[in-house]
């Protein structure tokens, strides 16, 4: 335990965090749940998966799902880092128990990657990575900001663009790894 004099510092910090979480939950119940933005979040969590189920290459389901899981984990971790460092945050979350935007981290981003991995596999991976990064950073992020869902604090679109390119390349490498093809 960390003490300052006779007080347990971390215990006090966690009490503040718990109080803030209660306030956020009350705000969510009173002002967010069942709004059109909340319903949009619910739809954006479910619809991409329905599209993926219908559009996926059924022979590649396991490889795609594994890659999608890796995408979701990485996206979630990066989102948590950005939020914890005060770079951005989300309003109108689907659930009050998370600081991330569930539709983006667990549906839109992974499903988009999985669909792109199947689409035109012979196209140069760098072209696909740049196209993916441009659409995400310069179309979808500004759209979510315009809808008051995504709030930039200390972040710019082009930062995301730069990050999305190597992410796509890494996810493509995972999907095409010999280990997953066996």
Secondary structure, DSSP 8 states (H G I E B T S, - for coil): --EETTEEHHHHHHHHHHHHHHHHHHHIIIIITTSHHHHHHHHHHHHHHHHHHHHS-GGGHHHHHHHHHHHHHHHHHHHHHHHHTTSEEESS-S-TT-SS-HHIIIIIHHHHHHHHHHTTTTS-HHHHHHHHHHHIIIIIHHHHHHTTSEEESS--HHHHHHHHHHHHHHHHHHHT-HHHH-
